Structures are given as C-alpha cells and as structure tokens.
Amino acid sequence: MRFRRVRRAGAEIDITPIVDTVFNLMIFFALSLNFISIPGIPVNLPRASSLAEAQQKKEVTVTVTREAVIFLDGRPVSMRELEDELGRRSAAAPDTVVVISADADARHGSVVEIMDLARSAGLGRLAIATKPKPVER
C-alpha cells in the first residue's frame, strides 16, 4: 500500500504574536518613562534615614533654593504671593499637604517662615522633602 505524501509549500512563521509582544513592550516602556519625575529646580536636599514621602493627592510643593528663592509648584513667587496662594488652597481644600523642598544650605529662617505662612493660612499638614542616606555596610 502506497501512501500519498502531502507536499507542503514551505514552513511559515506566524509573526503576529511577536508583533503583539513588541507593541506591548513599547507601550510598557513608554508609560513607565512618563512616571519618572525630575524636579526642574536644582536643590540639594538634606539626607534623612526615614523615608516618609507624601503620597497625597492634595499637595502643594514649596521649594527654597540656597539663594532663598521661593518656588510654588515650580514657578517663582514672592512671600506675599505664596501667602495668598496658600490661603486660596486652604479655602479650597483644608487637608492639603504642604511639601517643603529646601536646599540643605538654605537658611533655616526661610523654611520656618514658610511653615508659619502655611499654618496661618490654615494648612497644618506639613512635610519636608529629603533624599535617603546611602546604606552603610
């Protein structure tokens, strides 16, 4: 008994799953790169051993540079403008967290003055931004 052999034209590789995988990887990397936040204002943050980051939705960031220039959410402001804006934010959401990101060489008095402005505006939840100390071995 002779069996007929079926001749195949040639083996083909289906590239659809490969293309799908490549597109998924591209989307993953594109989205993950967008979540990296790089501050636009260069400050040298003091180091702390505890890592307590403000993970709040309602937060305002006040940055103080070494030269005592004050930034509110990335834009430069005067103390009077800062006071007015903190008052507006307190009226809108009294549970707003004020994150103070001060340079390690900034004057202590500037930081205390900002903390006092925040409290007098009704924003009692304050946080100081730090970066972690290197692990000693």
Buried (B, 14 or more C-beta within 10 A) or exposed (E): EEEEEEEEEEEEEEEEEEEEEEEEEEEEEEEEEEEEEEEEBEBEBBEEEEEEEBEEEBBBBBBBBBEBBBBBEEEEBEEEEBBBBBBEBBEEEEEBBBBBBBBEEBBEEBBEBBBEBBBEBEBBBBBBBBEEEEEEE
